[in-house]
Amino acid sequence: MLHDGLQNAKLQGRSIRKIAKELDYKQATVLSHMSNGRMLVPLDKAAKIARAVGIDPAQFLRAAVEQRVPEASDLLGGSAPEVEESGLTMEIALIAGVGLDQLNQEQQAVIREVAADTRPRRRWLTISELSAVLLLRQLRPELGEHGLSPADADAVRAALSG
């Protein structure tokens, strides 16, 4: 997990030396050793390390605890997420430029909505569709709360089919 986080940070133009300095390590090799398992991740710095490389602090701390005590996952209620999940987390953090816990409240709410909906594309707008919906919202401010009235739907159909 740390290895992938460091790789993503590198893609963002952040060197391992710079990250090590941010974390108050004198040598970048410390992070390298942690990322390849030669050195244990210090539990008291796990969250800070995770934030520095854009990975989920809770998931990383859980993995760091399990690194020391493999049976800890049973006591903590499950194991660390699979690499695929942390890969998505890191990809979103890379796109956002910050860790997921640093997204604003609106971004976090939208991510929760998408995760809760089993078919989010049916209600999600593409960039191309956005201007049409913004125009409808401007013309009908109640649209978001009440939807499109039958008369307005007929008017849109008539305007676009003719």
C-alpha angles and dihedrals in degrees: 000000000000091000091056091046091053091048091052091047088052090053087055090055097257114132124217088240092057092048091048090052091050088053093049095248115143093206126045089209088077090068091043091053091049092049093054096042098251090117131033118245108247107243093216090058099036097100093046092049091049093051091047092058097036102251129129108276096210093050092046093049090050090051091048091052091048089050088064100033113023093190089057090091090069091051093044095049106258141355132282114283120270119263091254091062094046088046090059090046090052092045092054091046090050091051092046094044091227138067116276091251088059096057115111120259094260092053091048091049092052092049089051091050092050092048092050095050115079091202106032096157092069090067101026120102125226118219088255092056095046097084092054093052092044089053091050090049090050092050094041110028091181091061095098092052103035105019127225115324117233090248092052091047090053090048092052091047091050093047094049100040096052 
